[in-house]
């Protein structure tokens, strides 16, 4: 397993299906002004993931399964922090929030236009459906549809992602079992007593190399837990 590969894939697939107003950053729509808990599924050429998401304004956690066991991601816009956690090894890696988008290909520059199509029911909730299209970094492009609840929660997005070299892949993210309401702050905090490495001072362009250099140490710890 490459350290952070699932982390990058998850962020990449989620963000690339996020529609946005032309002048709005795509990452903003990962942060609706309402707290909720839900089950999620994400699929794309970077992998397939399913798990649970806890969201509060400025904060989000996603726990998900991989072929190498469970992992978790904590995203903290409010403190410009992001964390990759490995529960089985009791370790985490700290990153800068802004660096996450760079690590995943500069997706904070994604701009998309959208137009309202109608209304549907998604995950048992009334949702507004939008047709979306737009361009991302390095010639990438997304064309598809997205569904938002009245609270601004993106319940589903699906479409085709085209890369600058001509490759095309189908990507989709969906929520289910959505529960709107307060989320305990502890869900967004690091567990006490875990081994951690802080890479927030590492320049974004060197993050991938830094993560891989830590792989023997972190995976070795997991093997001895």
PAMIFI-880265 format. One record per residue (C-alpha): residue number from 1; x, y, z. Coordinates in steps of 0.05 Angstrom, whole numbers, always signed. Each point is the difference from the previous one (the first is absolute). Example, Ala and Ser with C-alpha at 12.3 -4.5 7.8 and 13.67 -1.06 7.14 Angstrom:
<atom><pos>1</pos><xx>+246</xx><yy>-90</yy><zz>+156</zz></atom>
<atom><pos>2</pos><xx>+27</xx><yy>+69</yy><zz>-13</zz></atom>
This chain:
<atom><pos>1</pos><xx>+0</xx><yy>+0</yy><zz>+0</zz></atom>
<atom><pos>2</pos><xx>+26</xx><yy>+70</yy><zz>-16</zz></atom>
<atom><pos>3</pos><xx>-11</xx><yy>+47</yy><zz>+59</zz></atom>
<atom><pos>4</pos><xx>-53</xx><yy>+50</yy><zz>-18</zz></atom>
<atom><pos>5</pos><xx>-22</xx><yy>-33</yy><zz>-65</zz></atom>
<atom><pos>6</pos><xx>-70</xx><yy>-12</yy><zz>+25</zz></atom>
<atom><pos>7</pos><xx>-1</xx><yy>+68</yy><zz>+33</zz></atom>
<atom><pos>8</pos><xx>+18</xx><yy>+35</yy><zz>-66</zz></atom>
<atom><pos>9</pos><xx>-47</xx><yy>-44</yy><zz>-40</zz></atom>
<atom><pos>10</pos><xx>-59</xx><yy>+15</yy><zz>+46</zz></atom>
<atom><pos>11</pos><xx>+11</xx><yy>+75</yy><zz>-1</zz></atom>
<atom><pos>12</pos><xx>+12</xx><yy>-1</yy><zz>-75</zz></atom>
<atom><pos>13</pos><xx>-64</xx><yy>-38</yy><zz>-17</zz></atom>
<atom><pos>14</pos><xx>-44</xx><yy>+40</yy><zz>+48</zz></atom>
<atom><pos>15</pos><xx>+25</xx><yy>+68</yy><zz>-22</zz></atom>
<atom><pos>16</pos><xx>+0</xx><yy>-13</yy><zz>-74</zz></atom>
<atom><pos>17</pos><xx>-75</xx><yy>-13</yy><zz>+0</zz></atom>
<atom><pos>18</pos><xx>-14</xx><yy>+63</yy><zz>+41</zz></atom>
<atom><pos>19</pos><xx>-38</xx><yy>+51</yy><zz>-41</zz></atom>
<atom><pos>20</pos><xx>+11</xx><yy>+74</yy><zz>+13</zz></atom>
<atom><pos>21</pos><xx>-21</xx><yy>+69</yy><zz>-22</zz></atom>
<atom><pos>22</pos><xx>+51</xx><yy>+29</yy><zz>-48</zz></atom>
<atom><pos>23</pos><xx>+33</xx><yy>+45</yy><zz>+52</zz></atom>
<atom><pos>24</pos><xx>-5</xx><yy>-50</yy><zz>+58</zz></atom>
<atom><pos>25</pos><xx>+53</xx><yy>-49</yy><zz>+22</zz></atom>
<atom><pos>26</pos><xx>-23</xx><yy>-72</yy><zz>-6</zz></atom>
<atom><pos>27</pos><xx>+25</xx><yy>-15</yy><zz>+70</zz></atom>
<atom><pos>28</pos><xx>-51</xx><yy>+49</yy><zz>+28</zz></atom>
<atom><pos>29</pos><xx>-56</xx><yy>-48</yy><zz>-18</zz></atom>
<atom><pos>30</pos><xx>+31</xx><yy>-53</yy><zz>+45</zz></atom>
<atom><pos>31</pos><xx>-17</xx><yy>+46</yy><zz>+57</zz></atom>
<atom><pos>32</pos><xx>-75</xx><yy>+13</yy><zz>+4</zz></atom>
<atom><pos>33</pos><xx>-24</xx><yy>+43</yy><zz>+58</zz></atom>
<atom><pos>34</pos><xx>-35</xx><yy>-58</yy><zz>+35</zz></atom>
<atom><pos>35</pos><xx>+23</xx><yy>-59</yy><zz>+42</zz></atom>
<atom><pos>36</pos><xx>-17</xx><yy>-71</yy><zz>-21</zz></atom>
<atom><pos>37</pos><xx>+21</xx><yy>-73</yy><zz>+1</zz></atom>
<atom><pos>38</pos><xx>-8</xx><yy>-47</yy><zz>-59</zz></atom>
<atom><pos>39</pos><xx>+26</xx><yy>-62</yy><zz>-35</zz></atom>
<atom><pos>40</pos><xx>+38</xx><yy>+14</yy><zz>-64</zz></atom>
<atom><pos>41</pos><xx>+25</xx><yy>-35</yy><zz>-62</zz></atom>
<atom><pos>42</pos><xx>+51</xx><yy>+27</yy><zz>-49</zz></atom>
<atom><pos>43</pos><xx>+23</xx><yy>-34</yy><zz>-64</zz></atom>
<atom><pos>44</pos><xx>+48</xx><yy>+21</yy><zz>-54</zz></atom>
<atom><pos>45</pos><xx>+66</xx><yy>-17</yy><zz>-33</zz></atom>
<atom><pos>46</pos><xx>+37</xx><yy>+14</yy><zz>+65</zz></atom>
<atom><pos>47</pos><xx>-40</xx><yy>-55</yy><zz>+36</zz></atom>
<atom><pos>48</pos><xx>-66</xx><yy>-17</yy><zz>+33</zz></atom>
<atom><pos>49</pos><xx>-15</xx><yy>+19</yy><zz>+71</zz></atom>
<atom><pos>50</pos><xx>-57</xx><yy>-5</yy><zz>+49</zz></atom>
<atom><pos>51</pos><xx>-7</xx><yy>+20</yy><zz>+72</zz></atom>
<atom><pos>52</pos><xx>-28</xx><yy>+53</yy><zz>+46</zz></atom>
<atom><pos>53</pos><xx>+5</xx><yy>+76</yy><zz>-3</zz></atom>
<atom><pos>54</pos><xx>-9</xx><yy>+48</yy><zz>+58</zz></atom>
<atom><pos>55</pos><xx>-5</xx><yy>+74</yy><zz>-19</zz></atom>
<atom><pos>56</pos><xx>-4</xx><yy>+66</yy><zz>+37</zz></atom>
<atom><pos>57</pos><xx>+14</xx><yy>+68</yy><zz>-30</zz></atom>
<atom><pos>58</pos><xx>+75</xx><yy>+5</yy><zz>-10</zz></atom>
<atom><pos>59</pos><xx>+12</xx><yy>-72</yy><zz>+22</zz></atom>
<atom><pos>60</pos><xx>-10</xx><yy>-69</yy><zz>-31</zz></atom>
<atom><pos>61</pos><xx>+21</xx><yy>-72</yy><zz>+14</zz></atom>
<atom><pos>62</pos><xx>-6</xx><yy>-60</yy><zz>-46</zz></atom>
<atom><pos>63</pos><xx>+13</xx><yy>-72</yy><zz>+23</zz></atom>
<atom><pos>64</pos><xx>+5</xx><yy>-50</yy><zz>-57</zz></atom>
<atom><pos>65</pos><xx>+23</xx><yy>-70</yy><zz>-15</zz></atom>
<atom><pos>66</pos><xx>+57</xx><yy>-20</yy><zz>-46</zz></atom>
<atom><pos>67</pos><xx>+32</xx><yy>-66</yy><zz>-20</zz></atom>
<atom><pos>68</pos><xx>+53</xx><yy>+14</yy><zz>+53</zz></atom>
<atom><pos>69</pos><xx>-50</xx><yy>+15</yy><zz>+55</zz></atom>
<atom><pos>70</pos><xx>-37</xx><yy>+60</yy><zz>+26</zz></atom>
<atom><pos>71</pos><xx>+25</xx><yy>+71</yy><zz>-7</zz></atom>
<atom><pos>72</pos><xx>-28</xx><yy>+68</yy><zz>+19</zz></atom>
<atom><pos>73</pos><xx>+9</xx><yy>+71</yy><zz>-25</zz></atom>
<atom><pos>74</pos><xx>-13</xx><yy>+62</yy><zz>+42</zz></atom>
<atom><pos>75</pos><xx>-5</xx><yy>+66</yy><zz>-38</zz></atom>
<atom><pos>76</pos><xx>+3</xx><yy>+65</yy><zz>+40</zz></atom>
<atom><pos>77</pos><xx>-10</xx><yy>+62</yy><zz>-41</zz></atom>
<atom><pos>78</pos><xx>-7</xx><yy>+39</yy><zz>+64</zz></atom>
<atom><pos>79</pos><xx>+72</xx><yy>-14</yy><zz>+20</zz></atom>
<atom><pos>80</pos><xx>+31</xx><yy>-13</yy><zz>-69</zz></atom>
<atom><pos>81</pos><xx>+14</xx><yy>-72</yy><zz>+20</zz></atom>
<atom><pos>82</pos><xx>-13</xx><yy>-69</yy><zz>-28</zz></atom>
<atom><pos>83</pos><xx>+16</xx><yy>-68</yy><zz>+29</zz></atom>
<atom><pos>84</pos><xx>+7</xx><yy>-71</yy><zz>-27</zz></atom>
<atom><pos>85</pos><xx>-13</xx><yy>-51</yy><zz>+55</zz></atom>
<atom><pos>86</pos><xx>+14</xx><yy>-75</yy><zz>+2</zz></atom>
<atom><pos>87</pos><xx>-41</xx><yy>-28</yy><zz>+58</zz></atom>
<atom><pos>88</pos><xx>+31</xx><yy>-69</yy><zz>-1</zz></atom>
<atom><pos>89</pos><xx>+70</xx><yy>+29</yy><zz>+8</zz></atom>
<atom><pos>90</pos><xx>-20</xx><yy>+57</yy><zz>+46</zz></atom>
<atom><pos>91</pos><xx>+37</xx><yy>+52</yy><zz>-42</zz></atom>
<atom><pos>92</pos><xx>-17</xx><yy>+62</yy><zz>-39</zz></atom>
<atom><pos>93</pos><xx>+33</xx><yy>+49</yy><zz>-48</zz></atom>
<atom><pos>94</pos><xx>-15</xx><yy>+74</yy><zz>+4</zz></atom>
<atom><pos>95</pos><xx>-4</xx><yy>+43</yy><zz>-63</zz></atom>
<atom><pos>96</pos><xx>-19</xx><yy>+71</yy><zz>-17</zz></atom>
<atom><pos>97</pos><xx>-71</xx><yy>+5</yy><zz>-26</zz></atom>
<atom><pos>98</pos><xx>+21</xx><yy>+42</yy><zz>-59</zz></atom>
<atom><pos>99</pos><xx>+54</xx><yy>-51</yy><zz>-17</zz></atom>
<atom><pos>100</pos><xx>-52</xx><yy>-55</yy><zz>-7</zz></atom>
<atom><pos>101</pos><xx>-28</xx><yy>+31</yy><zz>-64</zz></atom>
<atom><pos>102</pos><xx>+70</xx><yy>+7</yy><zz>-27</zz></atom>
<atom><pos>103</pos><xx>+17</xx><yy>-72</yy><zz>+17</zz></atom>
<atom><pos>104</pos><xx>-63</xx><yy>-22</yy><zz>-37</zz></atom>
<atom><pos>105</pos><xx>+18</xx><yy>+39</yy><zz>-63</zz></atom>
<atom><pos>106</pos><xx>-16</xx><yy>+73</yy><zz>+16</zz></atom>
<atom><pos>107</pos><xx>-75</xx><yy>-11</yy><zz>+4</zz></atom>
<atom><pos>108</pos><xx>-12</xx><yy>+64</yy><zz>+39</zz></atom>
<atom><pos>109</pos><xx>+3</xx><yy>+35</yy><zz>-68</zz></atom>
<atom><pos>110</pos><xx>-59</xx><yy>-39</yy><zz>-28</zz></atom>
<atom><pos>111</pos><xx>-55</xx><yy>+44</yy><zz>-29</zz></atom>
<atom><pos>112</pos><xx>-67</xx><yy>-25</yy><zz>-25</zz></atom>
<atom><pos>113</pos><xx>-64</xx><yy>+29</yy><zz>-29</zz></atom>
<atom><pos>114</pos><xx>-67</xx><yy>-30</yy><zz>+20</zz></atom>
<atom><pos>115</pos><xx>-72</xx><yy>+7</yy><zz>-21</zz></atom>
<atom><pos>116</pos><xx>-62</xx><yy>-24</yy><zz>+36</zz></atom>
<atom><pos>117</pos><xx>-34</xx><yy>-59</yy><zz>-32</zz></atom>
<atom><pos>118</pos><xx>-56</xx><yy>-18</yy><zz>+50</zz></atom>
<atom><pos>119</pos><xx>-13</xx><yy>-36</yy><zz>+65</zz></atom>
<atom><pos>120</pos><xx>+8</xx><yy>-72</yy><zz>+20</zz></atom>
<atom><pos>121</pos><xx>+1</xx><yy>-42</yy><zz>+63</zz></atom>
<atom><pos>122</pos><xx>+69</xx><yy>-23</yy><zz>+22</zz></atom>
<atom><pos>123</pos><xx>+13</xx><yy>-39</yy><zz>+64</zz></atom>
<atom><pos>124</pos><xx>-72</xx><yy>+14</yy><zz>+20</zz></atom>
<atom><pos>125</pos><xx>+10</xx><yy>+75</yy><zz>-4</zz></atom>
<atom><pos>126</pos><xx>-26</xx><yy>+50</yy><zz>-50</zz></atom>
<atom><pos>127</pos><xx>+58</xx><yy>+23</yy><zz>-44</zz></atom>
<atom><pos>128</pos><xx>+12</xx><yy>+51</yy><zz>-55</zz></atom>
<atom><pos>129</pos><xx>+35</xx><yy>-29</yy><zz>-60</zz></atom>
<atom><pos>130</pos><xx>+51</xx><yy>+40</yy><zz>-39</zz></atom>
<atom><pos>131</pos><xx>+35</xx><yy>-13</yy><zz>-66</zz></atom>
<atom><pos>132</pos><xx>+73</xx><yy>+17</yy><zz>+11</zz></atom>
<atom><pos>133</pos><xx>+61</xx><yy>+8</yy><zz>-44</zz></atom>
<atom><pos>134</pos><xx>+67</xx><yy>+30</yy><zz>+12</zz></atom>
<atom><pos>135</pos><xx>+75</xx><yy>-3</yy><zz>-4</zz></atom>
<atom><pos>136</pos><xx>+54</xx><yy>-16</yy><zz>+51</zz></atom>
<atom><pos>137</pos><xx>+76</xx><yy>+1</yy><zz>+2</zz></atom>
<atom><pos>138</pos><xx>+45</xx><yy>-29</yy><zz>-55</zz></atom>
<atom><pos>139</pos><xx>-57</xx><yy>-2</yy><zz>-51</zz></atom>
<atom><pos>140</pos><xx>-47</xx><yy>-44</yy><zz>+40</zz></atom>
<atom><pos>141</pos><xx>-75</xx><yy>+7</yy><zz>-9</zz></atom>
<atom><pos>142</pos><xx>-64</xx><yy>-24</yy><zz>+33</zz></atom>
<atom><pos>143</pos><xx>-69</xx><yy>-6</yy><zz>-32</zz></atom>
<atom><pos>144</pos><xx>-60</xx><yy>-29</yy><zz>+37</zz></atom>
<atom><pos>145</pos><xx>-54</xx><yy>+14</yy><zz>+51</zz></atom>
<atom><pos>146</pos><xx>-3</xx><yy>+16</yy><zz>+75</zz></atom>
<atom><pos>147</pos><xx>-56</xx><yy>-1</yy><zz>+51</zz></atom>
<atom><pos>148</pos><xx>-4</xx><yy>+47</yy><zz>+60</zz></atom>
<atom><pos>149</pos><xx>-46</xx><yy>-1</yy><zz>+60</zz></atom>
<atom><pos>150</pos><xx>-36</xx><yy>+63</yy><zz>+24</zz></atom>
<atom><pos>151</pos><xx>+55</xx><yy>+6</yy><zz>+53</zz></atom>
<atom><pos>152</pos><xx>+55</xx><yy>+1</yy><zz>-52</zz></atom>
<atom><pos>153</pos><xx>+24</xx><yy>-71</yy><zz>+10</zz></atom>
<atom><pos>154</pos><xx>+24</xx><yy>-33</yy><zz>-64</zz></atom>
<atom><pos>155</pos><xx>-38</xx><yy>-66</yy><zz>+2</zz></atom>
<atom><pos>156</pos><xx>+25</xx><yy>-27</yy><zz>-66</zz></atom>
<atom><pos>157</pos><xx>+44</xx><yy>+18</yy><zz>-60</zz></atom>
<atom><pos>158</pos><xx>+16</xx><yy>-41</yy><zz>-61</zz></atom>
<atom><pos>159</pos><xx>+32</xx><yy>+10</yy><zz>-67</zz></atom>
<atom><pos>160</pos><xx>+61</xx><yy>-7</yy><zz>-44</zz></atom>
<atom><pos>161</pos><xx>+69</xx><yy>+24</yy><zz>+18</zz></atom>
<atom><pos>162</pos><xx>+47</xx><yy>+13</yy><zz>-58</zz></atom>
<atom><pos>163</pos><xx>+74</xx><yy>+10</yy><zz>+12</zz></atom>
<atom><pos>164</pos><xx>+46</xx><yy>+44</yy><zz>-40</zz></atom>
<atom><pos>165</pos><xx>+30</xx><yy>-60</yy><zz>-36</zz></atom>
<atom><pos>166</pos><xx>-68</xx><yy>-23</yy><zz>-26</zz></atom>
<atom><pos>167</pos><xx>-17</xx><yy>-53</yy><zz>+52</zz></atom>
<atom><pos>168</pos><xx>-73</xx><yy>-4</yy><zz>+21</zz></atom>
<atom><pos>169</pos><xx>-29</xx><yy>-32</yy><zz>+62</zz></atom>
<atom><pos>170</pos><xx>-68</xx><yy>-2</yy><zz>+34</zz></atom>
<atom><pos>171</pos><xx>-1</xx><yy>+29</yy><zz>+70</zz></atom>
<atom><pos>172</pos><xx>-56</xx><yy>+1</yy><zz>+51</zz></atom>
<atom><pos>173</pos><xx>-11</xx><yy>+17</yy><zz>+73</zz></atom>
<atom><pos>174</pos><xx>-64</xx><yy>-11</yy><zz>+39</zz></atom>
<atom><pos>175</pos><xx>-25</xx><yy>+8</yy><zz>+71</zz></atom>
<atom><pos>176</pos><xx>-51</xx><yy>-44</yy><zz>+35</zz></atom>
<atom><pos>177</pos><xx>-32</xx><yy>-4</yy><zz>+69</zz></atom>
<atom><pos>178</pos><xx>+10</xx><yy>+75</yy><zz>+9</zz></atom>
<atom><pos>179</pos><xx>-12</xx><yy>+25</yy><zz>+71</zz></atom>
<atom><pos>180</pos><xx>+0</xx><yy>+76</yy><zz>+8</zz></atom>
<atom><pos>181</pos><xx>+18</xx><yy>+24</yy><zz>+69</zz></atom>
<atom><pos>182</pos><xx>+57</xx><yy>+16</yy><zz>+48</zz></atom>
<atom><pos>183</pos><xx>+64</xx><yy>-40</yy><zz>-6</zz></atom>
<atom><pos>184</pos><xx>+44</xx><yy>-8</yy><zz>+62</zz></atom>
<atom><pos>185</pos><xx>+65</xx><yy>+40</yy><zz>-4</zz></atom>
<atom><pos>186</pos><xx>+41</xx><yy>-61</yy><zz>+20</zz></atom>
<atom><pos>187</pos><xx>-12</xx><yy>-30</yy><zz>-70</zz></atom>
<atom><pos>188</pos><xx>+46</xx><yy>+53</yy><zz>-28</zz></atom>
<atom><pos>189</pos><xx>+55</xx><yy>-6</yy><zz>+52</zz></atom>
<atom><pos>190</pos><xx>+62</xx><yy>-45</yy><zz>-1</zz></atom>
<atom><pos>191</pos><xx>-2</xx><yy>-60</yy><zz>+46</zz></atom>
<atom><pos>192</pos><xx>+43</xx><yy>+7</yy><zz>+63</zz></atom>
<atom><pos>193</pos><xx>+62</xx><yy>-44</yy><zz>+4</zz></atom>
<atom><pos>194</pos><xx>+8</xx><yy>-14</yy><zz>-74</zz></atom>
<atom><pos>195</pos><xx>+67</xx><yy>+7</yy><zz>-36</zz></atom>
<atom><pos>196</pos><xx>-1</xx><yy>+60</yy><zz>-47</zz></atom>
<atom><pos>197</pos><xx>+43</xx><yy>+33</yy><zz>-53</zz></atom>
<atom><pos>198</pos><xx>-12</xx><yy>+73</yy><zz>-16</zz></atom>
<atom><pos>199</pos><xx>+14</xx><yy>+19</yy><zz>-73</zz></atom>
<atom><pos>200</pos><xx>-36</xx><yy>+66</yy><zz>-1</zz></atom>
<atom><pos>201</pos><xx>+65</xx><yy>+37</yy><zz>-11</zz></atom>
<atom><pos>202</pos><xx>+19</xx><yy>-42</yy><zz>-61</zz></atom>
<atom><pos>203</pos><xx>-11</xx><yy>+37</yy><zz>-66</zz></atom>
<atom><pos>204</pos><xx>-58</xx><yy>-29</yy><zz>-40</zz></atom>
<atom><pos>205</pos><xx>+44</xx><yy>-20</yy><zz>-58</zz></atom>
<atom><pos>206</pos><xx>+42</xx><yy>-44</yy><zz>+47</zz></atom>
<atom><pos>207</pos><xx>-58</xx><yy>-32</yy><zz>+38</zz></atom>
<atom><pos>208</pos><xx>-6</xx><yy>-63</yy><zz>-42</zz></atom>
<atom><pos>209</pos><xx>+74</xx><yy>-15</yy><zz>+9</zz></atom>
<atom><pos>210</pos><xx>-3</xx><yy>+14</yy><zz>+75</zz></atom>
<atom><pos>211</pos><xx>-59</xx><yy>-46</yy><zz>+9</zz></atom>
<atom><pos>212</pos><xx>+35</xx><yy>-56</yy><zz>-37</zz></atom>
<atom><pos>213</pos><xx>+63</xx><yy>+9</yy><zz>+41</zz></atom>
<atom><pos>214</pos><xx>-41</xx><yy>-12</yy><zz>+63</zz></atom>
<atom><pos>215</pos><xx>-31</xx><yy>-64</yy><zz>-27</zz></atom>
<atom><pos>216</pos><xx>+49</xx><yy>-50</yy><zz>+31</zz></atom>
<atom><pos>217</pos><xx>-4</xx><yy>+32</yy><zz>+68</zz></atom>
<atom><pos>218</pos><xx>-76</xx><yy>+6</yy><zz>+3</zz></atom>
<atom><pos>219</pos><xx>-16</xx><yy>-67</yy><zz>-31</zz></atom>
<atom><pos>220</pos><xx>+52</xx><yy>-32</yy><zz>+45</zz></atom>
<atom><pos>221</pos><xx>-36</xx><yy>+28</yy><zz>+61</zz></atom>
<atom><pos>222</pos><xx>-66</xx><yy>-27</yy><zz>-26</zz></atom>
<atom><pos>223</pos><xx>+29</xx><yy>-70</yy><zz>-9</zz></atom>
<atom><pos>224</pos><xx>+21</xx><yy>-1</yy><zz>+74</zz></atom>
<atom><pos>225</pos><xx>-65</xx><yy>+25</yy><zz>+30</zz></atom>
